[in-house]
């Protein structure tokens, strides 16, 4: 994990097209701004973890036979195009 110290107005760049800026420091929190392409999904960590857990739970009822049937149907659709 990279740990940086930044002041308000300063930022960091991730890759070629994501900029994270410290907007404001206030009692116990930091406001940050993220400038990224529209197609980049950005989540708060607690929201991402909840989505991930819900996806795991939703998939728990699937049987391999269900997945095989779904795979066959998708393959048929692709071949017909």
Biopython code that builds the backbone (N, CA, C, O; Angstrom):
import numpy as np
from Bio.PDB.StructureBuilder import StructureBuilder

atoms = [
    (1, "UNK", "N", (0.851, -1.180, 0.000)),
    (1, "UNK", "CA", (0.000, 0.000, 0.000)),
    (1, "UNK", "C", (0.892, 1.237, 0.000)),
    (1, "UNK", "O", (1.832, 1.343, 0.787)),
    (2, "UNK", "N", (0.585, 2.148, -0.879)),
    (2, "UNK", "CA", (1.291, 3.420, -0.944)),
    (2, "UNK", "C", (0.578, 4.401, -0.022)),
    (2, "UNK", "O", (-0.637, 4.568, -0.120)),
    (3, "UNK", "N", (1.312, 5.044, 0.864)),
    (3, "UNK", "CA", (0.737, 6.028, 1.781)),
    (3, "UNK", "C", (1.361, 7.386, 1.467)),
    (3, "UNK", "O", (2.583, 7.534, 1.460)),
    (4, "UNK", "N", (0.508, 8.372, 1.209)),
    (4, "UNK", "CA", (0.970, 9.718, 0.859)),
    (4, "UNK", "C", (0.383, 10.748, 1.806)),
    (4, "UNK", "O", (-0.682, 10.537, 2.385)),
    (5, "UNK", "N", (1.073, 11.845, 1.958)),
    (5, "UNK", "CA", (0.538, 12.989, 2.683)),
    (5, "UNK", "C", (0.249, 14.077, 1.656)),
    (5, "UNK", "O", (1.126, 14.443, 0.874)),
    (6, "UNK", "N", (-0.959, 14.585, 1.657)),
    (6, "UNK", "CA", (-1.372, 15.633, 0.732)),
    (6, "UNK", "C", (-2.048, 16.737, 1.506)),
    (6, "UNK", "O", (-2.643, 16.492, 2.555)),
    (7, "UNK", "N", (-1.963, 17.935, 1.002)),
    (7, "UNK", "CA", (-2.635, 19.099, 1.585)),
    (7, "UNK", "C", (-3.809, 19.468, 0.693)),
    (7, "UNK", "O", (-3.852, 19.063, -0.468)),
    (8, "UNK", "N", (-4.769, 20.237, 1.221)),
    (8, "UNK", "CA", (-5.890, 20.673, 0.369)),
    (8, "UNK", "C", (-5.380, 21.325, -0.914)),
    (8, "UNK", "O", (-4.476, 22.161, -0.890)),
    (9, "UNK", "N", (-5.980, 20.925, -2.030)),
    (9, "UNK", "CA", (-5.577, 21.433, -3.336)),
    (9, "UNK", "C", (-4.561, 20.545, -4.029)),
    (9, "UNK", "O", (-4.384, 20.634, -5.244)),
    (10, "UNK", "N", (-3.890, 19.687, -3.267)),
    (10, "UNK", "CA", (-2.925, 18.772, -3.861)),
    (10, "UNK", "C", (-3.639, 17.479, -4.258)),
    (10, "UNK", "O", (-4.733, 17.185, -3.777)),
    (11, "UNK", "N", (-3.010, 16.727, -5.131)),
    (11, "UNK", "CA", (-3.649, 15.501, -5.587)),
    (11, "UNK", "C", (-2.655, 14.440, -5.963)),
    (11, "UNK", "O", (-1.447, 14.589, -5.779)),
    (12, "UNK", "N", (-3.193, 13.358, -6.499)),
    (12, "UNK", "CA", (-2.386, 12.281, -7.036)),
    (12, "UNK", "C", (-3.007, 11.851, -8.367)),
    (12, "UNK", "O", (-4.193, 12.077, -8.608)),
    (13, "UNK", "N", (-2.208, 11.238, -9.214)),
    (13, "UNK", "CA", (-2.690, 10.758, -10.504)),
    (13, "UNK", "C", (-2.505, 9.248, -10.539)),
    (13, "UNK", "O", (-1.438, 8.731, -10.208)),
    (14, "UNK", "N", (-3.563, 8.550, -10.944)),
    (14, "UNK", "CA", (-3.523, 7.095, -11.086)),
    (14, "UNK", "C", (-3.637, 6.783, -12.577)),
    (14, "UNK", "O", (-4.596, 7.185, -13.236)),
    (15, "UNK", "N", (-2.658, 6.071, -13.089)),
    (15, "UNK", "CA", (-2.653, 5.787, -14.522)),
    (15, "UNK", "C", (-2.528, 7.082, -15.305)),
    (15, "UNK", "O", (-1.879, 8.032, -14.868)),
    (16, "UNK", "N", (-3.160, 7.103, -16.465)),
    (16, "UNK", "CA", (-3.089, 8.288, -17.313)),
    (16, "UNK", "C", (-4.305, 9.189, -17.183)),
    (16, "UNK", "O", (-4.287, 10.320, -17.668)),
    (17, "UNK", "N", (-5.372, 8.703, -16.532)),
    (17, "UNK", "CA", (-6.609, 9.479, -16.617)),
    (17, "UNK", "C", (-7.456, 9.537, -15.356)),
    (17, "UNK", "O", (-8.646, 9.844, -15.436)),
    (18, "UNK", "N", (-6.880, 9.250, -14.193)),
    (18, "UNK", "CA", (-7.627, 9.388, -12.943)),
    (18, "UNK", "C", (-6.853, 10.325, -12.026)),
    (18, "UNK", "O", (-5.686, 10.092, -11.713)),
    (19, "UNK", "N", (-7.526, 11.386, -11.604)),
    (19, "UNK", "CA", (-6.919, 12.367, -10.699)),
    (19, "UNK", "C", (-7.741, 12.405, -9.420)),
    (19, "UNK", "O", (-8.964, 12.538, -9.457)),
    (20, "UNK", "N", (-7.053, 12.287, -8.290)),
    (20, "UNK", "CA", (-7.711, 12.383, -6.981)),
    (20, "UNK", "C", (-7.133, 13.606, -6.287)),
    (20, "UNK", "O", (-5.917, 13.738, -6.146)),
    (21, "UNK", "N", (-8.018, 14.498, -5.854)),
    (21, "UNK", "CA", (-7.586, 15.733, -5.209)),
    (21, "UNK", "C", (-8.173, 15.855, -3.816)),
    (21, "UNK", "O", (-9.331, 15.510, -3.582)),
    (22, "UNK", "N", (-7.361, 16.350, -2.898)),
    (22, "UNK", "CA", (-7.853, 16.664, -1.554)),
    (22, "UNK", "C", (-8.567, 18.008, -1.663)),
    (22, "UNK", "O", (-7.964, 19.011, -2.043)),
    (23, "UNK", "N", (-9.843, 18.018, -1.331)),
    (23, "UNK", "CA", (-10.636, 19.235, -1.421)),
    (23, "UNK", "C", (-10.619, 20.003, -0.108)),
    (23, "UNK", "O", (-10.440, 21.220, -0.085)),
    (24, "UNK", "N", (-10.810, 19.266, 0.989)),
    (24, "UNK", "CA", (-10.961, 19.938, 2.280)),
    (24, "UNK", "C", (-10.677, 18.953, 3.410)),
    (24, "UNK", "O", (-11.007, 17.770, 3.325)),
    (25, "UNK", "N", (-10.065, 19.463, 4.456)),
    (25, "UNK", "CA", (-9.895, 18.702, 5.690)),
    (25, "UNK", "C", (-10.859, 19.280, 6.710)),
    (25, "UNK", "O", (-10.883, 20.493, 6.921)),
    (26, "UNK", "N", (-11.651, 18.431, 7.342)),
    (26, "UNK", "CA", (-12.532, 18.923, 8.390)),
    (26, "UNK", "C", (-12.663, 17.874, 9.475)),
    (26, "UNK", "O", (-12.438, 16.690, 9.225)),
    (27, "UNK", "N", (-13.008, 18.278, 10.624)),
    (27, "UNK", "CA", (-13.065, 17.452, 11.826)),
    (27, "UNK", "C", (-13.220, 15.952, 11.587)),
    (27, "UNK", "O", (-14.330, 15.439, 11.444)),
    (28, "UNK", "N", (-12.100, 15.277, 11.549)),
    (28, "UNK", "CA", (-12.109, 13.830, 11.446)),
    (28, "UNK", "C", (-12.352, 13.281, 10.052)),
    (28, "UNK", "O", (-12.469, 12.066, 9.898)),
    (29, "UNK", "N", (-12.430, 14.108, 9.046)),
    (29, "UNK", "CA", (-12.695, 13.606, 7.698)),
    (29, "UNK", "C", (-11.925, 14.365, 6.644)),
    (29, "UNK", "O", (-11.377, 15.439, 6.896)),
    (30, "UNK", "N", (-11.897, 13.795, 5.477)),
    (30, "UNK", "CA", (-11.233, 14.404, 4.328)),
    (30, "UNK", "C", (-12.221, 14.369, 3.171)),
    (30, "UNK", "O", (-12.785, 13.319, 2.864)),
    (31, "UNK", "N", (-12.430, 15.510, 2.531)),
    (31, "UNK", "CA", (-13.244, 15.541, 1.308)),
    (31, "UNK", "C", (-12.289, 15.419, 0.142)),
    (31, "UNK", "O", (-11.311, 16.159, 0.040)),
    (32, "UNK", "N", (-12.588, 14.464, -0.746)),
    (32, "UNK", "CA", (-11.741, 14.290, -1.916)),
    (32, "UNK", "C", (-12.589, 14.417, -3.175)),
    (32, "UNK", "O", (-13.793, 14.162, -3.163)),
    (33, "UNK", "N", (-11.946, 14.810, -4.238)),
    (33, "UNK", "CA", (-12.580, 14.871, -5.542)),
    (33, "UNK", "C", (-11.885, 13.887, -6.465)),
    (33, "UNK", "O", (-10.664, 13.737, -6.420)),
    (34, "UNK", "N", (-12.667, 13.215, -7.304)),
    (34, "UNK", "CA", (-12.106, 12.234, -8.224)),
    (34, "UNK", "C", (-12.503, 12.613, -9.637)),
    (34, "UNK", "O", (-13.689, 12.722, -9.949)),
    (35, "UNK", "N", (-11.523, 12.811, -10.483)),
    (35, "UNK", "CA", (-11.753, 13.110, -11.893)),
    (35, "UNK", "C", (-11.329, 11.874, -12.680)),
    (35, "UNK", "O", (-10.144, 11.554, -12.770)),
    (36, "UNK", "N", (-12.331, 11.176, -13.254)),
    (36, "UNK", "CA", (-12.055, 9.940, -13.981)),
    (36, "UNK", "C", (-13.005, 9.838, -15.165)),
    (36, "UNK", "O", (-14.035, 10.512, -15.194)),
    (37, "UNK", "N", (-12.670, 9.004, -16.139)),
    (37, "UNK", "CA", (-13.583, 8.807, -17.271)),
    (37, "UNK", "C", (-14.949, 8.319, -16.794)),
    (37, "UNK", "O", (-15.049, 7.621, -15.784)),
    (38, "UNK", "N", (-15.996, 8.689, -17.524)),
    (38, "UNK", "CA", (-17.359, 8.326, -17.134)),
    (38, "UNK", "C", (-17.576, 6.831, -17.001)),
    (38, "UNK", "O", (-18.391, 6.391, -16.190)),
    (39, "UNK", "N", (-16.854, 6.043, -17.790)),
    (39, "UNK", "CA", (-17.059, 4.599, -17.739)),
    (39, "UNK", "C", (-16.298, 3.911, -16.599)),
    (39, "UNK", "O", (-16.372, 2.691, -16.451)),
    (40, "UNK", "N", (-15.575, 4.684, -15.802)),
    (40, "UNK", "CA", (-14.872, 4.140, -14.644)),
    (40, "UNK", "C", (-15.831, 4.073, -13.465)),
    (40, "UNK", "O", (-16.396, 5.089, -13.060)),
    (41, "UNK", "N", (-16.015, 2.881, -12.915)),
    (41, "UNK", "CA", (-16.907, 2.718, -11.767)),
    (41, "UNK", "C", (-16.150, 3.101, -10.503)),
    (41, "UNK", "O", (-15.042, 2.626, -10.257)),
    (42, "UNK", "N", (-16.769, 3.966, -9.708)),
    (42, "UNK", "CA", (-16.155, 4.418, -8.463)),
    (42, "UNK", "C", (-17.165, 4.195, -7.344)),
    (42, "UNK", "O", (-18.293, 4.684, -7.413)),
    (43, "UNK", "N", (-16.762, 3.463, -6.321)),
    (43, "UNK", "CA", (-17.637, 3.167, -5.186)),
    (43, "UNK", "C", (-16.930, 3.498, -3.883)),
    (43, "UNK", "O", (-15.706, 3.404, -3.792)),
    (44, "UNK", "N", (-17.699, 3.884, -2.881)),
    (44, "UNK", "CA", (-17.157, 3.908, -1.525)),
    (44, "UNK", "C", (-16.921, 2.451, -1.142)),
    (44, "UNK", "O", (-17.677, 1.573, -1.559)),
    (45, "UNK", "N", (-15.897, 2.187, -0.364)),
    (45, "UNK", "CA", (-15.523, 0.813, -0.052)),
    (45, "UNK", "C", (-16.670, 0.031, 0.586)),
    (45, "UNK", "O", (-16.898, -1.125, 0.228)),
    (46, "UNK", "N", (-17.389, 0.638, 1.518)),
    (46, "UNK", "CA", (-18.465, -0.087, 2.198)),
    (46, "UNK", "C", (-19.610, -0.434, 1.246)),
    (46, "UNK", "O", (-20.265, -1.462, 1.418)),
    (47, "UNK", "N", (-19.857, 0.408, 0.253)),
    (47, "UNK", "CA", (-20.892, 0.131, -0.744)),
    (47, "UNK", "C", (-20.420, -1.007, -1.657)),
    (47, "UNK", "O", (-21.190, -1.919, -1.957)),
    (48, "UNK", "N", (-19.171, -0.957, -2.095)),
    (48, "UNK", "CA", (-18.612, -2.004, -2.951)),
    (48, "UNK", "C", (-18.675, -3.359, -2.251)),
    (48, "UNK", "O", (-19.053, -4.359, -2.860)),
    (49, "UNK", "N", (-18.305, -3.389, -0.975)),
    (49, "UNK", "CA", (-18.332, -4.653, -0.224)),
    (49, "UNK", "C", (-19.751, -5.189, -0.099)),
    (49, "UNK", "O", (-19.956, -6.400, -0.171)),
    (50, "UNK", "N", (-20.735, -4.312, 0.087)),
    (50, "UNK", "CA", (-22.131, -4.750, 0.182)),
    (50, "UNK", "C", (-22.605, -5.331, -1.155)),
    (50, "UNK", "O", (-23.258, -6.374, -1.180)),
    (51, "UNK", "N", (-22.279, -4.661, -2.259)),
    (51, "UNK", "CA", (-22.638, -5.157, -3.589)),
    (51, "UNK", "C", (-21.992, -6.519, -3.826)),
    (51, "UNK", "O", (-22.640, -7.443, -4.315)),
    (52, "UNK", "N", (-20.733, -6.636, -3.483)),
    (52, "UNK", "CA", (-20.002, -7.891, -3.669)),
    (52, "UNK", "C", (-20.652, -9.027, -2.882)),
    (52, "UNK", "O", (-20.827, -10.130, -3.400)),
    (53, "UNK", "N", (-21.009, -8.746, -1.620)),
    (53, "UNK", "CA", (-21.631, -9.772, -0.792)),
    (53, "UNK", "C", (-23.001, -10.175, -1.345)),
    (53, "UNK", "O", (-23.344, -11.357, -1.355)),
    (54, "UNK", "N", (-23.780, -9.197, -1.801)),
    (54, "UNK", "CA", (-25.092, -9.495, -2.383)),
    (54, "UNK", "C", (-24.946, -10.350, -3.640)),
    (54, "UNK", "O", (-25.753, -11.249, -3.875)),
    (55, "UNK", "N", (-23.925, -10.078, -4.445)),
    (55, "UNK", "CA", (-23.688, -10.882, -5.642)),
    (55, "UNK", "C", (-23.313, -12.320, -5.278)),
    (55, "UNK", "O", (-23.749, -13.265, -5.935)),
    (56, "UNK", "N", (-22.512, -12.476, -4.241)),
    (56, "UNK", "CA", (-22.139, -13.820, -3.786)),
    (56, "UNK", "C", (-23.381, -14.569, -3.319)),
    (56, "UNK", "O", (-23.575, -15.733, -3.667)),
    (57, "UNK", "N", (-24.220, -13.903, -2.531)),
    (57, "UNK", "CA", (-25.436, -14.536, -2.016)),
    (57, "UNK", "C", (-26.415, -14.865, -3.140)),
    (57, "UNK", "O", (-27.064, -15.911, -3.110)),
    (58, "UNK", "N", (-26.524, -13.990, -4.119)),
    (58, "UNK", "CA", (-27.442, -14.228, -5.242)),
    (58, "UNK", "C", (-26.996, -15.434, -6.068)),
    (58, "UNK", "O", (-27.832, -16.174, -6.588)),
    (59, "UNK", "N", (-25.708, -15.631, -6.186)),
    (59, "UNK", "CA", (-25.195, -16.741, -6.971)),
    (59, "UNK", "C", (-25.126, -18.045, -6.205)),
    (59, "UNK", "O", (-24.850, -19.090, -6.794)),
    (60, "UNK", "N", (-25.374, -18.008, -4.890)),
    (60, "UNK", "CA", (-25.237, -19.208, -4.062)),
    (60, "UNK", "C", (-26.256, -20.279, -4.418)),
    (60, "UNK", "O", (-25.996, -21.462, -4.200)),
    (61, "UNK", "N", (-27.415, -19.896, -4.962)),
    (61, "UNK", "CA", (-28.445, -20.868, -5.280)),
    (61, "UNK", "C", (-28.267, -21.548, -6.622)),
    (61, "UNK", "O", (-29.018, -22.467, -6.949)),
    (62, "UNK", "N", (-27.296, -21.120, -7.405)),
    (62, "UNK", "CA", (-27.094, -21.693, -8.740)),
    (62, "UNK", "C", (-26.470, -23.082, -8.630)),
    (62, "UNK", "O", (-25.584, -23.321, -7.809)),
    (63, "UNK", "N", (-26.947, -23.978, -9.467)),
    (63, "UNK", "CA", (-26.371, -25.316, -9.595)),
    (63, "UNK", "C", (-25.572, -25.347, -10.897)),
    (63, "UNK", "O", (-25.838, -24.556, -11.802)),
    (64, "UNK", "N", (-24.613, -26.236, -10.999)),
    (64, "UNK", "CA", (-23.819, -26.344, -12.229)),
    (64, "UNK", "C", (-24.714, -26.620, -13.435)),
    (64, "UNK", "O", (-24.451, -26.123, -14.530)),
    (65, "UNK", "N", (-25.768, -27.409, -13.241)),
    (65, "UNK", "CA", (-26.659, -27.705, -14.366)),
    (65, "UNK", "C", (-27.343, -26.433, -14.868)),
    (65, "UNK", "O", (-27.561, -26.271, -16.069)),
    (66, "UNK", "N", (-27.682, -25.530, -13.937)),
    (66, "UNK", "CA", (-28.277, -24.244, -14.326)),
    (66, "UNK", "C", (-27.294, -23.443, -15.166)),
    (66, "UNK", "O", (-27.670, -22.848, -16.175)),
    (67, "UNK", "N", (-26.039, -23.431, -14.746)),
    (67, "UNK", "CA", (-25.015, -22.674, -15.469)),
    (67, "UNK", "C", (-24.755, -23.287, -16.844)),
    (67, "UNK", "O", (-24.522, -22.562, -17.812)),
    (68, "UNK", "N", (-24.793, -24.614, -16.935)),
    (68, "UNK", "CA", (-24.604, -25.276, -18.232)),
    (68, "UNK", "C", (-25.731, -24.907, -19.200)),
    (68, "UNK", "O", (-25.477, -24.620, -20.370)),
    (69, "UNK", "N", (-26.977, -24.915, -18.711)),
    (69, "UNK", "CA", (-28.131, -24.562, -19.546)),
    (69, "UNK", "C", (-27.997, -23.119, -20.025)),
    (69, "UNK", "O", (-28.207, -22.829, -21.203)),
    (70, "UNK", "N", (-27.647, -22.214, -19.109)),
    (70, "UNK", "CA", (-27.481, -20.807, -19.459)),
    (70, "UNK", "C", (-26.360, -20.634, -20.479)),
    (70, "UNK", "O", (-26.500, -19.870, -21.435)),
    (71, "UNK", "N", (-25.263, -21.333, -20.281)),
    (71, "UNK", "CA", (-24.135, -21.255, -21.201)),
    (71, "UNK", "C", (-24.540, -21.726, -22.599)),
    (71, "UNK", "O", (-24.178, -21.105, -23.598)),
    (72, "UNK", "N", (-25.296, -22.834, -22.661)),
    (72, "UNK", "CA", (-25.761, -23.351, -23.950)),
    (72, "UNK", "C", (-26.665, -22.348, -24.661)),
    (72, "UNK", "O", (-26.541, -22.144, -25.869)),
    (73, "UNK", "N", (-27.571, -21.724, -23.914)),
    (73, "UNK", "CA", (-28.487, -20.753, -24.516)),
    (73, "UNK", "C", (-27.722, -19.547, -25.056)),
    (73, "UNK", "O", (-28.018, -19.052, -26.144)),
    (74, "UNK", "N", (-26.741, -19.080, -24.293)),
    (74, "UNK", "CA", (-25.933, -17.950, -24.758)),
    (74, "UNK", "C", (-25.138, -18.324, -25.993)),
    (74, "UNK", "O", (-25.009, -17.516, -26.912)),
    (75, "UNK", "N", (-24.605, -19.528, -26.032)),
    (75, "UNK", "CA", (-23.835, -19.986, -27.188)),
    (75, "UNK", "C", (-24.737, -20.066, -28.421)),
    (75, "UNK", "O", (-24.333, -19.664, -29.513)),
    (76, "UNK", "N", (-25.960, -20.585, -28.250)),
    (76, "UNK", "CA", (-26.917, -20.655, -29.370)),
    (76, "UNK", "C", (-27.217, -19.267, -29.921)),
    (76, "UNK", "O", (-27.261, -19.074, -31.136)),
    (77, "UNK", "N", (-27.422, -18.306, -29.031)),
    (77, "UNK", "CA", (-27.713, -16.918, -29.450)),
    (77, "UNK", "C", (-26.558, -16.347, -30.258)),
    (77, "UNK", "O", (-26.764, -15.707, -31.289)),
    (78, "UNK", "N", (-25.335, -16.586, -29.778)),
    (78, "UNK", "CA", (-24.150, -16.057, -30.450)),
    (78, "UNK", "C", (-24.000, -16.665, -31.846)),
    (78, "UNK", "O", (-23.663, -15.960, -32.797)),
    (79, "UNK", "N", (-24.250, -17.969, -31.972)),
    (79, "UNK", "CA", (-24.092, -18.643, -33.249)),
    (79, "UNK", "C", (-25.132, -18.188, -34.265)),
    (79, "UNK", "O", (-24.855, -18.184, -35.464)),
    (80, "UNK", "N", (-26.326, -17.804, -33.808)),
    (80, "UNK", "CA", (-27.399, -17.390, -34.717)),
    (80, "UNK", "C", (-27.148, -16.023, -35.327)),
    (80, "UNK", "O", (-27.749, -15.696, -36.350)),
    (81, "UNK", "N", (-26.285, -15.218, -34.737)),
    (81, "UNK", "CA", (-26.055, -13.853, -35.233)),
    (81, "UNK", "C", (-25.181, -13.828, -36.416)),
    (81, "UNK", "O", (-24.894, -12.756, -36.950)),
]
sb = StructureBuilder()
sb.init_structure("model")
sb.init_model(0)
sb.init_chain("A")
sb.init_seg("    ")
for serial, (resi, resn, name, xyz) in enumerate(atoms, 1):
    if name == "N":
        sb.init_residue(resn, " ", resi, " ")
    sb.init_atom(name, np.array(xyz, "f"), 0.0, 1.0, " ", f" {name:<3s}", serial, name[0])
structure = sb.get_structure()
